Amino acid sequence: MHRPETNAPAEQITYANILFYGCWGGLALMILTYMLYVTGIMEPYVSMELVTRFWSLPVHNYLAENNVPTGWGWARLLGKGDFLNFTGIALLGGLTIVCYIPVIFAYFKKKDIPYAIIAFLEVLVLCFAASGIVGGGAH
Amino acid sequence: MKLNANAKWMRILGGAGLAVLLLATLAWASNEAGIAGEAAKQMAEATGTFSSLPWWAWPAILLVFCFVLGIIAVLAGVGGGVLFVPLVSGFFPFHLDFVRGAGLLVALAGALAAGPGLLKRNLASLRLALPVALIASSCAIVGAFLGLALPGNVVQICLGGTIMGIAILLLTSKNTARPVVTKQDALGLALGIQGAYMEANGEIVEWKTHRTLPGLLLFIVIGIMAGMFGLGAGWANVPVLNLLMGAPLKVAVGTSKFLLSITDTSAAWVYLNQGCVIPLMAIPSIIGLMMGSFVGVRLLAKAKPAFIRYMVIGVLLFAGGKALAKGLGF
């Protein structure tokens, strides 16, 4: 008698495991860096007073008034409390890309070429978004 | 006895919700333009929003607000982003650019946290999600750029219309637990989009998709809207996966939640690279909503989801109307 497979495929389990550790690691890092920031242990690049003064303005005004870099410019300011917070955010943002890598190999190994290509293209799309290559001016 | 316990929980939840909304409204009403530097003051006069509260008050209010929002979102069966963006942009002093950036991160964090459990239980299907995600995440990048390039009032009007549309969709949409798919279409068959999962009672549910191509094409629109408004898009994913493509409701809900982790990643990077993420307000939003979601899941067994659902529909109609009015300059 035909009994359908209800267990998740191996590549799906691998994806889930990476996601689990990465997600909770990212959230823990986010809380830690936020505490360093708001308690004043690490000095911010933009003072709290200026952040609250300008956060009601459109993003380009906020960036110009506070001389805040765009793109990956935050990576050069990791010594500052506010920009340190971007490490946790970037970890969450990069997690899906990391999860896809073993999936590509798993599909290639199974000779499931269409899905291997789909997964590879997804990595390209996410890397493109993360790269900041295309950066139209925000209003 | 059980009814009393339910009523007690509802009173606590309703009271907490009202208290937070009241607090946010009071804080919002306390805005004044007179404490800032000259340049900022001039711009603030143009936008009409300045706060006399100490800097730490807003993150603290936001944390509590998002905690309650997280509970309500779980009980209402909607994602956090769809409530977060209209309510926070309506009741807090942050510009819509930053609210959308934080909204995407809120939806992303929630989806990433839910992903492992859903994937392991086979309630989120990688085979169903991968082609859909490729289309939706590519289009979310386009949507994010569109949202950041269009004038603020145009985005507000579109957001208002979308939020009101979502409320109507929630009110009228009747998802099917197990749609009947008699014959799988050629594309679904070629991609092998099918699977099986086990119900709690041991019953095995097999599924496959039909109308795969129109379903995939609809994700172009869904991706653009997710990126443009920073909403997440569970409200649109589920009906398309369930009603159009024929995935069982549990698989549609699980795959939709997992899908957000991919779609919102691409849009979130665009907002991050454009400087639309302010950690001071984004991190308490994420943490508050996630903590609220955990409590919400525990309350789910005790609360009356139907009542919460209607309450959320009412809130969405109100928030959508407010965004529309703001965009139209009323």
Interface residues (C-beta under 8 A of the other chain):
Chain A: R3 P4 E5 T6 N7 A8 P9 E11 Q12 I13 Y15 A16 N17 L19 F20 G22 C23 W24 G26 L27 M30 I31 Y34 Y37 V38 M48 E49 V51 T52 R53 F54 W55 S56 L57 P58 V59 N61 Y62 L63 E65 V68 P69 T70 G71 W72 D82 N85 F86 G88 I89 A90 L92 G93 L95 T96 I97 V103 D112 P114 Y115 I118 A119 L121 E122 V125 L126 F128 A129 A130 G132 V134 G135 G136 G137 A138 H139
Chain B: A36 G37 A39 A40 M43 A44 T47 T49 F50 S51 W55 W56 W58 P59 P93 F94 H95 D97 F98 L105 L108 A109 L112 A113 G115 P116 G117 L119 K120 R121 N122 S125 L126 R127 L130 P131 A133 L134 S137 S138 I141 F145 L148 A149 L150 P151 G152 A190 L191 G192 A196 Y197 M198 I204 E206 S261 I262 T265 S266 A267 A268 W269 V270 L272 N273 Q274 G275 C276 V277 I278 P279 L280 M281 A282 I283 P284 I286 I287 M290
